[in-house]
Structure formats: structure tokens, C-alpha cells
Amino acid sequence: MLLVPAVFAALVSLLPIVYLVVRAAEGGLGVVAETLWRARTLELAVRSLGLAAVVTLLCVVIGVSLAWLVVRTDLPGRRVFGVLAALPLAVPSYVAAYTWVAALPDLSGFWGSVMVLTLVSYPYVYLPAAAALARLDPAMEEVALSLGRGRMSVVLRQLRPSVAAGGLLVAMYVLAEFGAVAIMRFDVFTTQIYTSYRAGFDRTPAAVLGLLLVVVTSAIVVAEARSRGRASYATRGAPARRRRVVALRPAARVAGLAWSTSVAVAAVGFPFAAICYWLLDGASAELRPAELFSAFGATLSMSAAGALVSTALAVPVGVIAARHRGRTASFLEQSTYVGHALPGIVIALSLVFFGVRYAYPLYQRWPMLVLAYAVLFLPAAVGAVRASVLQAPPVVEEVARSLGRGPLAVMREVTLPLALPGVLAGGALVFLTAMKELPATLLLRPTGMETLATRLWTETGSGAYGAAAPYAALLMLVAAVPGFVLGHRSTREDA
């Protein structure tokens, strides 16, 4: 029942690979070998992997610590911090980079890129970790304590799939990032691919580098799947309806407040303050409400459509990955991660190639842009769904089947309700990320359509920060809605 839609999702995700293979083959094996054996290629690989590794590690530390403080402690203001912790996903990386470079002109290179990318991408870990903590049965911790084991040993073990999925998304996001690293003047795979595409008509080297990026990503995905192993993360019996709240000691409470406040100020407060400054500084700039609200409507509709399509494609893949073992399940899941590691310009060009040759009626139409969002952000939904289904007890599904329920009824009435937190978190992640997506939107949006991200890029690219400020402010305001819902849900006592 789930296999056919899961295969379709995998085929959609693999579409860019076909484009890259065709482009690379046009140059012949000689050009491919020459590109791969360049010293510059090895340097780019080391730079890209080093950046991804450091940012992922920092995001895991920040995301898990904030999730623990917000969900499992009596930290004052934890509901507010829960909302603030999700908001950096609404801050475009290139806007964050602009704000920091404007304030600190000497900030650039590797560590500048690390700081900016960490601040905008740690919610990839925070959101699934918070959802997993909210569902964790405190009885398991009580049993561990009675056996002389530490509480954190149980918590960390149950968080493993969620944190691994979030860390995987961070690593792929960093590998595919272009805007922030370009502003920070730090060359990686994506900047070289972009330069190669813009330099001339020969796009073979760029296609080769794109395929190499796919290989690197595939290796990371396989490593994450192997680290997951065959362990079971589901609770037995009914899902927990209560959670253990840890009472922080005074010193720990002060430290927790300082940590949560520092992250919120750096990740949300500073970009917001910069946008407000641009807004006030550009008060004399002519504001065109019609263009602003037109861009708002296009952003909302396209992002919502992308989130719906991505979530619909992610559910069968996530359920199969969580409930089945074997090469087929692994292939289906890992195939969906390919597009997330490729630069948006590569995804867009692959869909242009597909649309012109095989689906011309869709060329420069909104379905093509929605398809690009699905290819780019499907892993965010798949990882969240899989992690949530892993925590749902499979015995409940088995009981439903024994009572005569068919596979479709079990999926609709048992599996999906149990996995609903992960499904909602995945959809919200796609919605938030799609709103700020830039390269694919620039190339694939229908003629005459402008989104908040494209208008923001146009204005900031010309240095008109005052004119760009309304678009940036509205983008963050819209993103605050799903961020508030997710943050509020993660701090509810009965979540």
C-alpha cells in the first residue's frame, strides 16, 4: 500500500541526478577525471566537510540543550524560549550573514560561516528533539533510576533517532548552502558550482562537482542509517500523558536562563534589531503596499503547497523507513535525501531541463516551483516522520490488525495519529524553509510572481536595506506563526 507512493517520492528526489549525469556525460570521461583529480576539488571537499561537521556538532549541542530546558525543566519563561528557539528557521541565511558582516566587517571565512549557519540551522535539531522529549514516557526514567542507571542515559538513547535526523538535515543544509558562505567569502562546493555555471556555457565541471556532492551526501546518509542500528525506540503501551519536570537548582536556573537568552539574542534578536534599524533608516524609502502584499500572498501559497506536497510524499517513506528493514526501505529513504544536499540552482536547472524536454506545459508554472520545494525539503519531513513513528509502539498497530482492520485503516486511525507530532513538525519545517528559499524560486517562479525572499534578495543585492526591511520583517512575522504553534505544543504538559 505504501510502496507505490514511496517509490514515486524517491523518483522525484532522484530527478536532479538524471540531469547531472546527462550534463557530466556530455563532457566525456576525460573531463570528469580531470575535474575530480584537481587539487582544488580536494580542497573544496575538505572545506565543505569541515564546515558541515563543526556546524552539525554545535547545532546538536544547542538544539538538545534548549529542548531539554524548554520541555523537561521548570525554566522560567520556557514557553517563550520554546517559541524563540524555532524562529531562526525564518531568518534567511544571507540576511543573517548581511547583518553580522554589517556590524562586524572583519567577520568572514570559516568561523564567520560557522557562526551564521549554526545560528540559523540549530532548530533542525531542536524541533525534533523537543517533540521526542514531549513524547518520552517518564516511567522509563523511573525504572532506570531504580536499576541504578542515570536518567540521561535513557533520555539520550530515546533522543538518538530524532537528533540523528536533525543532525543529518543540518549537515546537508550546510553542504548545500550558498548565500551565507558567499557573503562570508568562504569557498565551498556550492560557491564553486555557482561560479562554474555562471562562468561559461560548459557546465560539465559544475555537474561533476554536483555529482561528487551527491556521493558525499550519500555517504553521510548511509553512516547515519548504520548508526541508527536495529534498536527499538518505541514505548510499550499507551503513549505518555505526563512528563517529568526537573526542578533546576538556583545556579542551574541562572545558567539555563543565560544560555537560552544568549542563543535567542544572537539567533533572533540581533537579526530582528538589524531589520528594525534598516526599517527606520529607510523610512523615507517609498513603500509599495501592493507589491508587499502580493509577495506575501505568493510566499504563503507556494510555501503551504510545498509543505503539503512534501508531507504527503514523506509519510509513506517515513513509515516504511521506521517499520521495515532491508535494502528497499533503506534505498527509498536515502534517495529522498539527495536533493537537500544540492544547491538550489542545480535543482532548479534540473527541473528546467525536465520541464522543457518532457513536461513543457508545466514550465514556468507554479507546480514546477512546488515540485522544487518538495525535492529540496522532503528530507525535513521524512526525518521528522520516521523519528516520530519509531517512538510509536508497533504493538498497537498489530492489535488493530488482529481486530480486522486493514492496512489503510491502521495507517489512518493508528499510525498517523501516533506520529502526528512528527508529521506536523516536518510540515512546519518545510513551510518555514520554503518561505526563505531563493535560488530555485528565482529560476522557477512563474513570470511576474515575486515572493518575499526574491524581493528581499533584489533589494539587499542593490544595497537598499531600507526598502528590503518590510519584506524581511513580514517574512519573520509569518514564520512566527508556525514557530509559536510548535513552541507552544512542545511546552504543553499533555503534549
Buried (B, 14 or more C-beta within 10 A) or exposed (E): EBEEBBBEBBEBBBBBBEBBBEBBEEBEEEBBEBBBEBEEBEEBBEBBBEBBEBBBBBBBEBBBBBBBBBBBBEBEEBBBBBBBBBBBBBBBBBBBBBBBBEEEEEBBEBEBBBBBBBBBBBBBBBBBBBBBBBBBBBBBBEEBEEEEEEBEEBBEEBBBBBBBBBBBBBBBBBBBBBBBBBBBEBBBBBBBBBEBBEEEEBBBBBBBBBBBBBEBBBEBBEEBBEEBEEEEBBBEEEBBEEBBBBEBEEEBBEEBBEBBBEBBEBBBBBBBEBBEBBBEEBEEBEBEEEEBEBBBEBBBBBBBBBBBBBBBBBBBBBBBBBBBEEEEBBEBBBBBBBBBBBBBBBBBBBBBBBBEEEBEEBBBBBBBBBBBBBBBBBBBBBBBBBBBBBBBBBEBBEEBBEEEBEEEEBBEEBBBEBBBBBBBBBBBBBBBBBBBBBBBBBBBBBEEBBBBBBBBBBBBEEEBBBBBBBBBBBBBEBBBEBBBBBBEBBBEEEB
